[in-house]
């Protein structure tokens, strides 16, 4: 799974009741760090690979190894001078940021993205269309990474209504 800048902007948005249009909540984002907690639900040794994929990022592949009852944890900071460490505004949607590859589908992964943001302050333009009509009003999250295509949305926001 590769996460793009579009995924970061789409992770939180606001929706008006019964609308299929989601509007951006953020205008600009800068990633401070990404933390993972990985837990294996079977007795097998499994792993999660992580790599910064952005322009100018070093080719360093990190691997977290876990087994049943032994949670693996890791925190990663964007490399200096890589595009993952830059401020990006909402018009920049196609930059690759990072890559994840779990070794099995039985891994439970908690991803905690620490970021700074500038709230959307201009006119609200169409950002993306929801798969179905919204049944609520307010802030919603979408599953990520949304930009990688059908069947790839693996991460669901905690404590918010999921839309799209």
N, C-alpha and C positions, 0 to 999 in steps of 0.2 A: 504494500500500500504506500503510495506516494502522496504526501499532503502538499497542496499548493496554497498560494496566498488566497485564492478564492475560497478555500475551505475555512480559513481564519475569519474572513468577513462574513461568511454565511453561518458560522456556528451560532451566532445570536442575531435575531432579527425581530421585528415587530409586525404584527398582523392585525388588521381590523376584522371584526366579526363577519363571517361568511365570505371573506375575500380569499381569492387564490393567489394574491400578490403579497409577497413578503418584502419588507423594506429594510435596508441596512441599518444596524444600530451603530456601527463604527464607521468612521471616515478614514482613520489611520491606525495602524497597529505596529508594535515592535515587540518581538519575543524576548523575554528575559531568560527563561529557562523552561525545560520540559522534563517532568519527572514521571517515572513509570514504576508501578508496583505490579509484579507478575506472579500469578499463582497457578499452579498446575492442579487440576482436579483428578488426575489419575496418578499412578505410582511411577510413571515414566519420568526420566530426565528430559526436560524440554528447554527451549531457549527463545529469546526475542532478540532480533538483531535491529540495531538503530544506526542510522547514518544521516548526517546533514547532507542534503542534496543541492544546496544552493550554489549559485555562481561564486567562485573563488573559495568554496569550502574545501577543506582538506579531505582526502579520501580515507577516512578513518571509520572502520566498521566496529561498533561496540556490541558486545553480546552479553545479555543477562541470562543466567542459567538458573532454573528453578526445578523443584521436585515437590511432590505432595507434602504439605505441612511446612515447607521451607519457601517463604516468599522472597523473590529477588526484587531489589530496588536499585534504581539508578537515576541520577539527575544530570542533565546535559545542558550546556550553555552554548549558544551560537558562537562559532569561531569568529574572532575579530576579523574585520574586513570582508566578511562573507555577506551575501545579500540577506541571509536569515537574521543577521544582527542589525539590519537597517530598518529605519522607519519606512513603511510602505503605505501608500494611500489606496483607497478603494478602486482606483482605476487600474492598479497593477494586480491582475488576477491570475496570471499564468506562470509566476515564478514557482519553481519547485523549492520546497523548504526542507522537508525531511522524509525519510523512508523508514518503514517498519516491515519486518518480516518475521511473523511468529512461526515456529517450527511445527505447530499443531493447532488444530481448531479447538482443542480442549483447554487452551490457556485462557484464564481470566486476566485481563489487562486493565489497569486503572491508569489513565493518562491525565496528568495535571499540567496544564499549560499556564505558565505565569507570564503575563504580558502587560504592556502599557498600551493605552488606546486614547484616541481622540474621538469623542462622540460625533455622530453625524450632525452637522449644523446647517447644511444647505437644504435645497429643495429635495424632497423625497422622490426619487425616480424608481421605476420598477427595478427590482434587484434580481429576483428569480420567481418562477411560478411554482406553487406548491403542487404536489401530486394530486391532492384533493382539496376541496373547499375547507377553509379553516372553520373550526367550530368554537372559536374563542377570540377574545380580544386581548392583546398584550404582547409580552415578550415570549418568544419561543426559541427553541434550539433545533438544529437539524442534525441528523446523524452524519458523521464524518468518516472518511474523506468523501465528500460529495462529488468531487471533480473526477474521480477515477472510473466512473461508469456504474452501470447496474450491478447489484449484488456485492459491491465493495464497501458499502456503508457499514462500518463496524462499531464506531464509537458513538454512544448516545449520551447526551448531556444529563447530568444528575439534578433532580429537583425542579426541572422545567418541563413544560409541555413540549412534546416533540412534534414538529411539523415538517413534512417533506422528507 
